[in-house]
Amino acid sequence: ATVHIQVNDVNEYSPVFKEKSYKATVIEGKKYDSILKVEAVDADCSFQFSQICSYEIVTPDVPFTIDKD
């Protein structure tokens, strides 16, 4: 499956993903605790206030979840 990720910006600088693209391979039928870590950073404010607050999946009924890690 291809997953598209969009980050909405709320202040001056747009968030930037740490990697240009992310890719993972999984075995069908196997359950995974973690598949891939996606991370973005924002140049606004100090380090404390420039972290991305959260990510969410907006497409309904997909076999993926996102957690704070």
C-alpha positions in Angstrom: 0.0 0.0 0.0 1.1 3.5 -0.6 0.5 5.9 2.3 0.5 9.7 1.7 1.3 12.0 4.6 0.3 15.6 4.8 1.4 18.0 7.6 -0.7 21.0 8.2 1.2 24.1 9.3 -0.2 26.6 11.8 2.5 29.3 11.9 5.4 30.8 9.9 7.5 27.8 8.8 6.2 24.6 7.3 7.2 21.3 8.9 9.8 19.3 7.1 10.2 15.5 7.2 13.6 14.3 8.3 13.8 11.9 5.4 12.8 12.6 1.8 10.8 9.3 1.7 10.1 6.4 4.0 9.7 2.8 3.0 8.9 -0.4 4.9 8.4 -4.0 3.8 6.1 -6.4 5.8 5.1 -10.0 5.5 1.4 -10.5 4.8 -0.5 -12.1 7.7 2.2 -11.2 10.3 1.4 -8.8 13.1 3.9 -6.1 13.9 4.3 -4.0 17.0 6.0 -1.3 14.9 6.5 -1.0 11.1 8.0 2.5 10.5 8.8 5.7 12.3 8.0 9.0 10.5 9.4 12.2 11.9 9.0 15.8 10.9 10.5 19.0 12.5 9.4 22.6 12.4 11.8 25.7 12.4 9.3 27.8 14.4 10.2 28.9 17.9 12.5 27.0 20.2 13.1 23.2 20.2 10.4 22.8 22.9 7.8 24.6 20.8 8.9 23.4 17.3 8.1 19.8 17.8 5.2 18.3 15.8 2.3 17.8 18.3 0.7 14.8 16.7 0.0 12.8 13.6 -3.4 11.2 12.7 -4.8 9.0 10.0 -7.7 10.6 8.3 -8.5 7.9 5.8 -11.2 5.6 7.4 -10.9 1.8 7.7 -7.1 1.4 7.1 -5.1 -1.4 8.7 -2.7 1.0 10.3 -2.5 3.0 13.5 -0.3 5.8 14.7 1.0 6.4 18.2 3.0 9.1 19.9 6.2 7.3 19.3 
